[in-house]
Amino acid sequence: MDALKRLIREATAAQIAAAIFAIALAAILGAWTFEAFGYAPCELCLKQRIPYYAGIPLAALTIWLAKQPGPHPALPAAFLGLMLIFYASMAFGVYHSGVEWGFWPGPAGCTGQMQTAANPEDFLKQLQNVRVVRCDEVAIRIFGLSLAGWNAVVSCVVAALAIIGSRRV
């Protein structure tokens, strides 16, 4: 643990931005990998990816800004943007985890009761046209946390790194 603290303490803004980029990229690649292996994402899972789609390019830009000679005026704003994106991602991961644990209701479209069909023909049409992945059912748990829970943890770490990076500017 002391080695990790020393590593973070001695890291440059560019190295911290690179770590943010690598962690965020690994997280989204992990989500895509689970999907490729048959773990279909629910509506909330797909929405949790949006911060990564914004944060990864911003992290790449932050690396570039941090490597420019002299202090770059946009670098603190880039780290602030990363912090905000990933704290929002963390909050969304906590929300989704709470839906999975039954602490609060999720969106009606993926957690409520399915609408019953009026007749058998309508029921068959529903079966052919609708495939809902439930937001309140965990597809897989890793060390006790769902992927939504892990998103909250990873996002918190990335946001904390962004705060540290902003102090190195």
N, C-alpha and C positions, 0 to 999 in steps of 0.2 A: 504494500500500500504506500509506503514511503517513496518507493521508486516511481509510482504513478504520480504522486503529488509533486515530486521533483521534476518529472517529465513535463507536467502541465505548467509548473512554475517557470520553467526555462523555455517553453515553446514560444515561438514567434507568432505574430498575427497570421502570417501566411500558413504556418504549420497548423494552427488551430482551425483556420478556414478549410484547409485540406482534410483535416480530421472530420469536420462537419460534413463536407462533401462525401467522404468515404463512408461514414456511418449512414447518412441519409440514402446514398445510392445502394448500400448493402441492404438496408431495410426494405426499399421498394423492390429490389431484385428478389429478396426473400419472399415478399408478398406474391410476386408474379410466379415464383417457383412453386409455392404452395398451391396456387391456382392451377398451374400446369399439372400438378399431381392429383387434381380432382377436388380440391377444397374450394368450392365455388364461393365467391365473396357475396356478402349481402349488400343491401343498399348503403348501410352505414360504413361497411368496409371500403366500398368504392369511394365514398366521400372522404374517408380518412387518408386516401392517397393524394388528394388534391394538394395539401400542404407540401408534400414531397415533390410534386410536379412543379411547384413554385420555388421551393427551397433549394433544390439541387442546382438549377441554373443560377440562382442568386449566390449560392456557395461558390460556384465556379467563378462568377464575377468577383466575389470577395477575394478569392485567391489571387486573381489577376490584379485587383486594386492593391492588395497587400504587398505584392512583389514590385510595384512601381517605385522608382527612386523617390525618396523624400516622403513626407506625410501626404496622403491623398485625402482631400476633404470629404469624399464620398464614402470612405472606408468605415467610419463610425456608423453612418446611416445603413450601410450594408449589414453590419453585424446586428444593429438594432432590428432591421427587417427580418433577419434570420431568427432572432430571439422571439419576435412577435409571432412569426409563422409557426415556430415549433412549440411555443407555449399554447397557441391556439390548437395545434395538433394534439398536444398532451391533453388539453381540456376535452377535446372531442373523443380521444381514446378513453378517458375516464368516463365520459357520458356513455359510450358504447359498452364499456365494461359493466357499468351500472345497469344497463338494460339487460345484459346477459345474466347478471346475478339477480335480476328481478327487483332491484332497488327502486326503479322508476320505470314508467312505461316508455317504450320507444315509438317510432313512427307507426301509425296504423297500417301502412302499406306492407310492413314486413314483420309486425309483431302481433297485430290484433287477430281476431277470428276471421277466417276467410268467409266471404259472402256466399251463402248457400244458393244454389241454383233453384229456379222455380220448377223446372221439369228436367227429365233425364237428358233431353237433347241439349239444353243449355249447359248441363253438367259436363257432357262430353265435349262441348265447345270450349269450356273453361279448361278442361284437362289438356286440350290440344294447344291452347294459346297462352296459358299462364304457367310460369315456373317461378315460384317465389322462394328465395332463400331467406329463411327467417333470421332476423337480427337478434332475437333473444335466445337463440340456441348456439352454443359454442361448437364449432366444427372440430377444433383441436385445442388441447391445453398443453403447454410446455412449461415444466416446473411450476405447475399450478396456475399459470396465467394464460388467458386466451391471447390470440394475436392482437386483439384490441388493447388488452392490458399491456402487452409488450410494446405496442405502439406508444402508449402513454409513457412507459419507462424510457424508451429510446428518444422520444421527443423531448422529455425533460432533460436528458443528458445533453442532447444537441443544443437546446436552448441555454443551458448552463454554460456550455462551451462558447456559445455566441457572446454571452456576458463577459466571460474571461477574455475572449478575443477583442472585445470592444475596449477593454482596459489596456491592451497592448498597443493600441494605435498611437 
